[in-house]
Amino acid sequence: MSLTEEVQKLRAENRAQAKLIQRLKEENEFLAEASAFFAASRRKSPKI
């Protein structure tokens, strides 16, 4: 594999990993908001 091909491959991997990181950040944010929502609704509901 030539140096140019290796650089192109690494850049493609970097882009793919950056997309994955962004998706995981968005999912983490969603889960944090959902957790806060359910925690708040649990505090409001009467205890049985």
C-alpha distances in whole Angstrom, upper triangle without the diagonal:
4,7,8,6,6,10,11,10,12,15,15,16,18,20,20,22,24,26,26,28,30,31,32,34,36,36,38,40,41,42,44,46,47,48,50,52,52,53,56,57,58,60,62,63,66,66,67
4,5,5,6,9,10,11,12,14,15,17,18,20,21,22,24,26,27,28,30,32,33,34,36,37,39,41,42,43,45,47,48,49,51,52,54,55,57,58,59,61,63,64,67,67,69
4,5,5,6,9,10,10,12,14,15,16,18,20,21,22,24,26,26,28,30,31,32,35,36,37,39,40,41,43,45,46,47,49,51,52,53,55,57,57,59,61,62,66,66,67
4,5,5,6,9,10,11,12,14,15,17,18,20,21,23,24,25,27,29,30,31,33,35,36,37,39,40,42,44,45,46,48,50,51,52,54,56,57,58,60,61,65,65,67
4,5,5,6,9,10,11,12,14,15,17,18,20,21,23,24,26,27,29,30,32,33,34,36,38,39,40,42,43,45,47,48,49,50,52,54,55,57,59,60,63,63,65
4,5,5,6,9,10,10,12,14,15,16,18,20,21,22,24,26,27,28,30,31,32,34,36,37,38,40,42,43,44,46,47,48,50,52,53,55,57,58,61,61,63
4,5,5,6,9,10,10,12,14,15,16,18,20,21,22,24,25,27,29,30,31,33,35,36,37,39,40,41,43,45,46,47,49,51,52,53,55,57,60,60,62
4,5,5,6,9,10,11,12,14,15,17,18,20,21,23,24,26,27,29,30,32,33,35,36,38,39,40,42,44,45,46,48,50,51,53,54,56,59,59,61
4,5,5,6,9,10,11,12,14,16,17,18,20,21,22,24,26,27,28,30,32,33,34,36,37,39,41,42,43,44,46,48,49,51,53,54,57,57,59
4,5,5,6,9,10,10,12,14,15,16,18,20,21,22,24,25,26,28,30,31,32,34,36,37,38,40,41,42,44,46,47,49,51,52,55,55,57
4,5,5,6,9,10,10,12,14,15,16,18,20,21,23,24,25,27,29,30,31,33,35,36,37,39,40,42,43,45,46,48,50,51,54,55,57
4,5,5,6,9,10,11,12,14,15,17,18,20,21,23,24,26,27,29,30,32,33,34,36,38,39,40,42,44,45,47,48,50,53,53,55
4,5,5,6,8,10,10,12,14,15,16,18,20,21,22,24,26,27,28,30,31,32,34,36,37,38,40,42,43,45,46,48,51,51,53
4,5,5,6,9,10,10,12,14,15,16,18,20,21,22,24,25,27,29,30,31,33,34,36,37,39,40,41,43,45,46,50,50,52
4,5,5,6,9,10,11,12,14,15,17,18,20,21,23,24,26,27,29,30,32,33,35,36,38,39,40,42,44,45,49,49,51
4,5,5,6,9,10,11,12,14,16,17,18,20,21,23,24,26,27,28,30,32,33,34,36,38,39,41,42,43,47,47,49
4,5,5,6,9,10,10,12,14,15,16,18,20,21,22,24,25,26,28,30,31,32,34,36,37,39,40,42,45,45,47
4,5,5,6,9,10,11,12,14,15,17,18,20,21,23,24,25,27,29,30,31,33,35,36,38,39,41,44,44,47
4,5,5,6,9,10,11,12,14,15,17,18,20,21,23,24,26,27,29,30,32,33,34,36,38,39,43,43,45
4,5,5,6,9,10,10,12,14,15,16,18,20,21,22,24,26,27,28,30,31,32,34,36,37,41,41,43
4,5,5,6,9,10,10,12,14,15,16,18,20,21,22,24,26,27,28,30,31,33,35,36,39,40,42
4,5,5,6,9,10,11,12,14,15,17,18,20,21,23,24,26,27,29,30,32,33,35,38,39,41
4,5,5,6,9,10,11,12,14,15,16,18,20,21,22,24,26,27,28,30,32,33,36,37,39
4,5,5,6,8,10,10,12,14,15,16,18,20,21,22,24,25,26,28,30,31,35,35,37
4,5,5,6,9,10,10,12,14,15,16,18,20,21,22,24,26,27,29,30,34,34,36
4,5,5,6,9,10,11,12,14,15,16,18,20,21,23,24,26,27,29,32,33,35
4,5,5,6,9,10,10,12,14,15,16,18,20,21,22,24,26,27,30,31,33
4,5,5,6,9,10,10,12,14,15,16,18,20,21,22,24,26,29,29,32
4,5,5,6,9,10,11,12,14,15,17,18,20,21,23,25,28,29,31
4,5,5,6,9,10,10,12,14,15,16,18,20,21,23,26,27,29
4,5,5,6,8,10,10,12,14,15,16,18,20,21,24,25,27
4,5,5,6,9,10,10,12,14,15,17,19,20,23,24,26
4,5,5,6,9,10,11,12,14,15,17,19,22,23,26
4,5,5,6,8,10,11,12,14,15,17,20,21,23
4,5,5,6,8,10,10,12,14,15,19,19,21
4,6,5,6,9,10,11,12,14,18,19,21
4,5,5,6,9,10,11,12,16,18,20
4,5,5,6,9,10,11,14,15,17
4,6,5,6,9,10,13,14,16
4,5,5,6,9,12,14,17
4,5,5,6,10,12,15
4,5,5,8,9,12
4,6,8,9,12
4,7,9,12
4,6,9
4,6
4
